[in-house]
Amino acid sequence: MRLVRQKEKTRAHRGHVVLIALLVAALGSGCTAGTSGGSGSSGGAEPAPGQQAKEQAGPAGALSGYVARVKRAQAERAVAAKKWGLAKTPLAAPQPPAVKPRLTTRKGFEVEGGESLPPVFTTVPTHDKVVFLTIDDGAEKDPALLRMMSELKIPYSAFLSDYVINDNYDYFEQMQDRGVPLYNHTLNHRYLPGLSYAEQKREICGQQTRLEKRYGTRPRLFRPPYGNYNKNTLRIARSCGVEAVPLWASEAFPDHMEWREWDRDLHPGDIILTHFRGRKHWKGSMPDMIRRVMKTVTGKGYAVAKLEDYV
């Protein structure tokens, strides 16, 4: 897989982007080492008493403002991290790419004649030291998760199955109101390769329609239950508006991580899977699971980025 590179970039623009990335990385690492809130000052000279600070004009001013916003956000994150029992403050993600990476199906995940079908992948092609958090199904509807993720400013994407969300659609509307994209995980979470074409279409396209009707947006992304699919799955998904099929490179639980790759490690662009589960299903709550994810991600020097900025 390779990145699509923007054509005709000027040297000045490249330098600007690199400078932003370096500053954000520095801010992220600096804020993890004991930031506890405060004013979020950028460290520059203070205006004289009775005078208001003047903003710089042009690219330098825009960059300065961006850096100041990142520092303020990290200061708030540090306070939230202590509140929610995280040992380290989550790192700040870099600015998203100006051009999204070109997605292709992972080797070994192809279907015959599937070149024109939505790509199936476990890792997004990027050199940024970021990973993406995705949460499946929708059985557990823990209000603490909404508060925790909002206060920590951790982006994530939800892949929903109607049979477990239909008793409380409002919970996921609250999630959507907080900026979380809601995607398709079928109506009833069935093993799709074992179904007929018509049955698969009902599961996939039926959920597309239901989510659009309930939440106002037709999902671009789809994840098949259990990660299992065949050519019909991808053909049907494409026919009802799906553009890509993100699977996962690792899976998170409250007490451990499971890995797809042989080195049992994170890599730039990896997708992390977890589920809407609680103490009835596993050894811990959803906040416990997030603590496990962030201990792993931050400890390895990664930031959680927004999947939609790259896909």
Summary of the structure (lengths in Angstrom):
residues: 311
radius of gyration: 20.9
end to end distance: 13.5
largest distance: 74.2
contacts: 966
relative contact order: 0.16
helix: 39%
strand: 12%
